[in-house]
Amino acid sequence: MATPMAVRTFSKSLPRSTASATSSLRLAARPSRANAAKQFFQQSSRRHYSSSHDASKSSNTGIVYGGVAAAAALAGGYYYFTTTGQERKKAGIPEGVPEVHLKKGSADQSVGIFTPTAEDYQKVYNAIAKALWEKDDYDDGSYGPVLLRLAWHASGTYDAATGTGGSNGATMRFAPEGEHGANAGLKSARDFLEPIKQQFPWISYSDLWTLAGVCAVQEMQGPTIPWRPGRQDKDVAFCTPDGRLPDGSKGHDHIRAIFGRMGFNDQEMVALSGAHALGRCHADRSGFEGPWTFSPTVLTNDYFRLLMEEKWGWKSWKGPKQYEDATTKSLMMLPTDVALIKDPVFRGWVEKYAKDNDLFFRDFAGVVKKLFELGVPFKEDAKPLTFKSTLEE
């Protein structure tokens, strides 16, 4: 396994611009925290992570039912645990519904009604973070960016006028939506999270995907993002039409149309665009190619600094129109990115975030929370949870 520092930085292999110096200093200042996170995962057995069922060591193992039966009966975050075939019949669980074995369930119950607690959701967060550190074979050494993209795209289909779409449903599980061009490559993120879903079968995919997005941001040294549970999975009938997600080849009018449909203002549109500090484009997916910043697995305000400080020109290649930096020709920007500095209102916010990383983090946390909650019918008493990252151990 690569060391935490190797996982978290891509910049050593690329020439640096002035804007990337911020990332270097931030990374250099955190080696002790990164080492603590590595030790945390090496000693994860002490944190009591759920493990696979061992019939020889446990006789009170609970059985959880899932699938369609769970979606119909588990509204409001209550999950039934049964231990015998007779109890399954009494609960109305159809034959053929797979049994998922747990030690006792996440709240140490083997029979009865299970209501997840904040501690249970922290366990899910920890399991995602653990997998992020252990599986470093994706892109620049982290699945973090693609997990955030999954949560973003699952949420960004919301239409405020009709109340359709959004994170409540996880309808990207089905081919009509999963095969939309904007969702190309997200199967890798869904597959990454499937073992977590098996480990915690009581959590909906809708909650799992957005919680993974929160975890990804925080584990990539971003701000703490409050999160609320309560999303319910839906069937294929609720898949949204293609065309609701941003098209990187467009301009500022397109940005306002897409984000405005969800209910965001200009400031929030720019703050959300700061997610492009993370990850990269792939020619075999979107057609575009390359990272936006020199540290695509660490969240900073460098996306905004690079937009303001670098000179951007059209890339000479056979692919779709995209920009490249004049200094190193190793970074890229999409037409929608450059549109942020051509529009005077957008540009004002780009300038503010380029100068103030703390301001960007504050606004980014708020707007990501809003994005992940669009269209979700939370209970009135659903309070936001905050999760402790491994870097805080």
C-alpha positions as CSV (number, residue, x, y, z in Angstrom):
1,M,0.0,0.0,0.0
2,A,1.3,3.5,-0.9
3,T,2.0,5.8,2.0
4,P,-0.6,8.5,2.8
5,M,1.6,11.2,1.4
6,A,2.0,9.3,-1.9
7,V,-1.7,8.7,-2.0
8,R,-2.5,12.4,-1.3
9,T,-0.3,14.2,-3.7
10,F,0.1,14.0,-7.5
11,S,2.1,17.2,-7.7
12,K,5.6,15.6,-7.4
13,S,5.3,14.3,-10.9
14,L,4.3,17.7,-12.4
15,P,5.9,21.1,-12.7
16,R,4.4,23.6,-10.3
17,S,2.8,27.0,-10.8
18,T,2.7,29.7,-8.3
19,A,-0.8,28.7,-7.3
20,S,0.2,25.2,-6.4
21,A,2.6,26.4,-3.7
22,T,-0.4,26.6,-1.3
23,S,-1.0,22.9,-1.7
24,S,2.6,22.0,-1.1
25,L,2.7,24.0,2.2
26,R,-0.6,22.5,3.3
27,L,0.6,19.0,2.6
28,A,3.9,19.5,4.2
29,A,2.3,20.8,7.4
30,R,0.3,17.6,7.9
31,P,2.6,14.6,7.9
32,S,1.9,13.8,11.5
33,R,-1.9,13.7,10.9
34,A,-1.4,11.6,7.8
35,N,0.8,9.1,9.7
36,A,-1.8,9.0,12.4
37,A,-4.4,8.1,9.8
38,K,-2.2,5.3,8.5
39,Q,-1.8,3.9,12.0
40,F,-5.5,4.2,12.5
41,F,-6.2,1.8,9.6
42,Q,-3.4,-0.6,10.6
43,Q,-5.1,-0.9,14.0
44,S,-8.7,-0.8,12.7
45,S,-9.6,-4.0,14.5
46,R,-9.6,-2.0,17.7
47,R,-12.3,0.3,16.3
48,H,-14.7,-2.7,16.1
49,Y,-15.5,-2.5,12.4
50,S,-18.1,-5.0,11.3
51,S,-16.7,-8.2,9.8
52,S,-18.0,-11.1,7.9
53,H,-20.2,-13.7,9.6
54,D,-18.5,-16.6,11.2
55,A,-21.0,-19.3,12.2
56,S,-18.5,-21.1,14.4
57,K,-18.1,-18.1,16.6
58,S,-21.5,-16.6,16.9
59,S,-24.9,-18.2,17.5
60,N,-27.0,-15.0,17.9
61,T,-26.4,-13.6,14.4
62,G,-29.1,-11.4,13.1
63,I,-30.6,-11.6,9.6
64,V,-31.5,-8.4,7.8
65,Y,-33.8,-8.4,4.8
66,G,-33.2,-6.0,2.0
67,G,-34.3,-5.3,-1.6
68,V,-37.8,-4.3,-2.5
69,A,-39.2,-5.5,0.8
70,A,-36.9,-3.2,2.7
71,A,-37.6,-0.2,0.5
72,A,-41.3,-0.7,1.2
73,A,-41.2,-1.3,4.9
74,L,-38.3,0.7,6.2
75,A,-39.4,4.3,5.8
76,G,-38.1,6.6,8.4
77,G,-34.9,4.8,9.1
78,Y,-36.3,1.7,11.0
79,Y,-35.0,-1.7,10.0
80,Y,-36.3,-5.1,11.1
81,F,-34.0,-7.9,12.2
82,T,-35.3,-11.5,12.3
83,T,-33.5,-14.7,13.2
84,T,-35.6,-17.6,11.9
85,G,-37.5,-18.6,8.9
86,Q,-40.8,-18.4,10.8
87,E,-40.0,-14.8,11.8
88,R,-39.2,-13.9,8.2
89,K,-42.7,-15.3,7.2
90,K,-44.4,-13.3,9.9
91,A,-42.6,-10.2,8.8
92,G,-43.9,-10.7,5.3
93,I,-40.5,-11.2,3.7
94,P,-41.0,-12.9,0.3
95,E,-39.2,-16.2,-0.3
96,G,-36.0,-15.6,-2.3
97,V,-35.1,-12.3,-0.7
98,P,-31.4,-12.8,0.3
99,E,-30.4,-12.9,3.9
100,V,-27.6,-10.6,5.0
101,H,-25.8,-11.9,8.0
102,L,-24.5,-9.5,10.6
103,K,-22.9,-10.1,14.0
104,K,-25.7,-8.3,15.8
105,G,-26.6,-5.4,13.6
106,S,-24.9,-2.0,13.9
107,A,-26.7,-1.2,17.2
108,D,-26.1,-4.7,18.8
109,Q,-29.7,-5.8,18.2
110,S,-30.5,-9.2,16.7
111,V,-34.3,-9.1,16.9
112,G,-36.7,-6.2,16.7
113,I,-36.6,-2.7,15.3
114,F,-33.3,-1.0,14.7
115,T,-33.0,2.8,14.5
116,P,-29.6,3.9,13.3
117,T,-27.7,6.3,15.6
118,A,-25.1,8.9,15.0
119,E,-22.5,6.3,16.1
120,D,-23.8,3.8,13.4
121,Y,-23.4,6.4,10.7
122,Q,-19.9,7.2,12.0
123,K,-19.1,3.5,11.5
124,V,-20.2,3.7,7.9
125,Y,-18.0,6.8,7.5
126,N,-15.1,5.0,9.0
127,A,-15.5,2.0,6.7
128,I,-15.6,4.3,3.6
129,A,-12.5,6.2,4.9
130,K,-10.7,2.9,5.6
131,A,-11.4,1.7,2.0
132,L,-10.2,5.0,0.6
133,W,-6.8,4.5,2.3
134,E,-6.5,0.9,1.5
135,K,-7.5,1.0,-2.2
136,D,-5.1,3.4,-3.9
137,D,-5.2,2.0,-7.4
138,Y,-7.5,4.6,-9.0
139,D,-6.2,7.6,-11.0
140,D,-3.9,9.7,-8.8
141,G,-4.0,7.3,-5.9
142,S,-7.5,7.9,-4.5
143,Y,-11.1,7.0,-5.2
144,G,-12.0,10.2,-3.3
145,P,-12.7,12.4,-6.4
146,V,-14.9,9.9,-8.1
147,L,-16.9,9.3,-4.9
148,L,-17.6,13.0,-4.7
149,R,-18.6,13.0,-8.4
150,L,-21.0,10.1,-7.7
151,A,-22.7,12.0,-4.9
152,W,-22.7,15.2,-7.0
153,H,-24.3,13.6,-10.0
154,A,-26.8,11.7,-8.0
155,S,-27.9,14.9,-6.4
156,G,-27.5,17.3,-9.4
157,T,-30.5,15.9,-11.3
158,Y,-32.9,17.8,-9.1
159,D,-35.5,20.0,-10.7
160,A,-37.1,22.5,-8.3
161,A,-40.0,23.2,-10.6
162,T,-41.2,19.5,-10.7
163,G,-39.7,18.3,-7.4
164,T,-38.1,15.4,-9.3
165,G,-34.6,14.0,-9.3
166,G,-32.0,14.6,-6.6
167,S,-30.2,12.2,-4.2
168,N,-33.4,10.7,-2.9
169,G,-33.7,7.5,-4.9
170,A,-30.2,6.5,-6.1
171,T,-31.8,5.9,-9.5
172,M,-28.3,5.9,-11.1
173,R,-28.4,2.2,-10.1
174,F,-30.5,1.6,-13.2
175,A,-29.4,1.6,-16.8
176,P,-31.4,4.6,-18.1
177,E,-29.7,7.0,-15.8
178,G,-26.5,5.1,-15.1
179,E,-25.8,5.2,-18.9
180,H,-26.2,8.9,-19.3
181,G,-23.1,10.4,-20.9
182,A,-22.4,12.7,-17.9
183,N,-22.3,9.6,-15.6
184,A,-19.7,7.7,-17.6
185,G,-17.1,6.1,-15.3
186,L,-19.2,6.3,-12.2
187,K,-19.7,2.5,-12.1
188,S,-16.3,2.4,-10.5
189,A,-17.5,4.5,-7.6
190,R,-20.7,2.5,-7.2
191,D,-18.7,-0.8,-7.3
192,F,-16.2,0.7,-4.7
193,L,-19.1,1.3,-2.3
194,E,-20.9,-2.1,-2.8
195,P,-18.8,-3.9,-0.1
196,I,-19.7,-1.0,2.3
197,K,-23.4,-1.6,1.4
198,Q,-23.0,-5.3,2.2
199,Q,-21.3,-4.5,5.5
200,F,-24.1,-2.1,6.5
201,P,-27.2,-3.4,4.6
202,W,-29.5,-1.1,6.6
203,I,-28.3,2.0,5.0
204,S,-30.0,3.1,1.7
205,Y,-27.9,3.6,-1.4
206,S,-29.1,7.1,-1.5
207,D,-27.7,7.8,2.0
208,L,-24.6,5.8,1.3
209,W,-23.6,7.7,-1.8
210,T,-24.1,11.1,-0.3
211,L,-22.3,10.1,2.9
212,A,-19.4,8.8,0.8
213,G,-19.3,12.2,-0.9
214,V,-19.0,13.9,2.5
215,C,-16.3,11.4,3.5
216,A,-14.4,12.0,0.3
217,V,-14.3,15.7,0.9
218,Q,-13.2,15.4,4.5
219,E,-10.6,12.7,3.8
220,M,-9.1,14.9,1.1
221,Q,-8.5,17.6,3.7
222,G,-11.6,19.6,2.9
223,P,-14.1,21.2,5.3
224,T,-16.5,19.4,7.6
225,I,-19.8,18.9,5.8
226,P,-23.0,18.4,7.9
227,W,-25.1,15.5,6.7
228,R,-28.6,14.2,7.4
229,P,-29.9,10.7,6.9
230,G,-33.3,9.8,5.6
231,R,-33.1,9.2,1.9
232,Q,-35.1,6.3,0.5
233,D,-34.1,4.3,-2.6
234,K,-36.6,4.3,-5.6
235,D,-37.1,2.1,-8.6
236,V,-36.4,2.5,-12.3
237,A,-39.6,4.5,-12.9
238,F,-38.0,7.4,-11.1
239,C,-35.0,7.7,-13.3
240,T,-34.5,11.3,-14.5
241,P,-34.2,12.3,-18.2
242,D,-30.8,12.9,-19.7
243,G,-29.5,16.4,-19.9
244,R,-29.9,17.6,-16.3
245,L,-26.2,17.6,-15.5
246,P,-23.7,20.3,-16.6
247,D,-22.1,20.1,-20.0
248,G,-18.4,21.2,-19.8
249,S,-18.4,22.5,-23.4
250,K,-20.9,25.2,-22.7
251,G,-20.8,28.8,-21.4
252,H,-22.1,30.9,-18.5
253,D,-25.7,30.8,-19.7
254,H,-25.7,27.0,-19.5
255,I,-24.2,27.2,-16.0
256,R,-27.0,29.4,-14.8
257,A,-29.6,27.3,-16.5
258,I,-28.4,24.0,-15.0
259,F,-27.7,25.3,-11.5
260,G,-30.6,27.7,-11.5
261,R,-33.0,24.8,-12.2
262,M,-31.8,23.3,-8.9
263,G,-32.3,26.6,-7.0
264,F,-28.7,27.9,-6.7
265,N,-27.6,31.5,-6.9
266,D,-24.5,32.8,-8.7
267,Q,-22.3,32.6,-5.5
268,E,-23.3,29.0,-4.9
269,M,-22.7,28.1,-8.5
270,V,-19.1,29.3,-8.3
271,A,-18.5,27.7,-4.9
272,L,-19.8,24.3,-6.2
273,S,-17.5,24.7,-9.2
274,G,-14.6,24.6,-6.7
275,A,-15.0,20.8,-6.7
276,H,-13.0,20.8,-9.9
277,A,-9.9,21.2,-7.6
278,L,-10.3,17.5,-7.3
279,G,-9.9,14.7,-9.9
280,R,-9.4,14.8,-13.6
281,C,-11.2,14.3,-16.9
282,H,-10.8,11.2,-19.0
283,A,-10.9,11.1,-22.8
284,D,-12.6,7.8,-22.9
285,R,-15.5,9.2,-20.7
286,S,-16.2,12.9,-21.2
287,G,-13.8,13.3,-24.2
288,F,-11.8,15.8,-22.2
289,E,-8.4,14.9,-20.7
290,G,-6.3,16.0,-17.7
291,P,-6.5,17.4,-14.1
292,W,-7.5,20.9,-13.2
293,T,-4.9,21.3,-10.5
294,F,-1.5,19.9,-9.4
295,S,-3.0,18.3,-6.3
296,P,-6.1,16.5,-7.5
297,T,-6.5,14.4,-4.3
298,V,-6.4,17.4,-1.9
299,L,-9.1,20.0,-1.8
300,T,-7.8,23.6,-1.8
301,N,-8.7,26.9,-3.5
302,D,-6.1,26.3,-6.2
303,Y,-8.8,25.8,-8.8
304,F,-9.7,29.5,-8.4
305,R,-6.1,30.7,-8.0
306,L,-5.1,28.9,-11.2
307,L,-8.1,30.4,-13.1
308,M,-7.0,33.9,-12.1
309,E,-3.2,33.6,-12.2
310,E,-2.4,31.3,-15.1
311,K,-2.8,32.1,-18.8
312,W,-5.2,29.7,-20.5
313,G,-5.2,28.9,-24.2
314,W,-6.9,26.4,-26.4
315,K,-5.3,23.0,-26.4
316,S,-4.0,21.8,-29.7
317,W,-5.3,18.2,-30.1
318,K,-8.0,16.1,-31.8
319,G,-10.3,16.1,-28.8
320,P,-13.1,18.5,-27.9
321,K,-12.2,22.1,-27.2
322,Q,-10.5,22.6,-23.8
323,Y,-8.0,24.9,-22.3
324,E,-4.4,24.3,-21.2
325,D,-2.2,26.3,-18.9
326,A,0.6,28.2,-20.8
327,T,3.2,27.5,-18.1
328,T,3.4,23.7,-18.0
329,K,0.7,22.6,-20.5
330,S,-0.1,19.8,-18.1
331,L,-3.4,21.3,-16.6
332,M,-6.7,21.7,-18.2
333,M,-9.8,23.9,-17.9
334,L,-13.2,23.3,-19.5
335,P,-15.1,26.0,-21.3
336,T,-17.5,26.1,-18.4
337,D,-14.5,26.8,-16.1
338,V,-13.2,29.7,-18.1
339,A,-16.7,31.0,-18.4
340,L,-16.5,31.8,-14.6
341,I,-13.8,34.4,-15.2
342,K,-15.4,35.8,-18.4
343,D,-18.7,36.6,-16.6
344,P,-18.3,39.7,-14.4
345,V,-20.6,38.4,-11.5
346,F,-19.0,34.9,-11.5
347,R,-15.5,36.4,-11.7
348,G,-16.1,38.4,-8.6
349,W,-16.6,35.3,-6.6
350,V,-13.7,33.5,-8.3
351,E,-11.5,36.4,-7.1
352,K,-12.8,36.1,-3.5
353,Y,-12.2,32.4,-3.3
354,A,-8.8,32.7,-4.9
355,K,-7.7,35.0,-2.2
356,D,-9.3,33.3,0.8
357,N,-9.2,29.5,1.2
358,D,-11.2,29.7,4.5
359,L,-14.0,31.6,2.8
360,F,-14.1,29.0,0.0
361,F,-14.2,26.1,2.5
362,R,-17.0,27.7,4.5
363,D,-19.1,28.4,1.4
364,F,-18.3,25.0,-0.2
365,A,-19.4,23.1,2.9
366,G,-22.7,25.0,2.9
367,V,-23.5,24.5,-0.7
368,V,-22.5,20.8,-0.8
369,K,-24.8,20.2,2.1
370,K,-27.6,22.0,0.2
371,L,-26.9,20.0,-3.0
372,F,-27.0,16.6,-1.2
373,E,-30.3,17.5,0.4
374,L,-32.2,18.8,-2.6
375,G,-35.6,17.2,-2.8
376,V,-35.2,14.9,0.2
377,P,-38.3,14.7,2.5
378,F,-36.5,14.7,5.8
379,K,-38.3,14.1,9.0
380,E,-38.8,17.3,11.0
381,D,-36.6,16.0,13.8
382,A,-33.8,15.0,11.4
383,K,-30.7,16.7,12.8
384,P,-27.5,17.2,10.8
385,L,-24.6,14.9,11.8
386,T,-20.9,15.8,11.5
387,F,-18.3,13.1,11.2
388,K,-14.8,12.9,12.6
389,S,-12.2,12.3,9.8
390,T,-9.3,10.0,10.1
391,L,-7.0,13.1,9.9
392,E,-8.4,14.2,13.3
393,E,-7.5,11.0,15.0
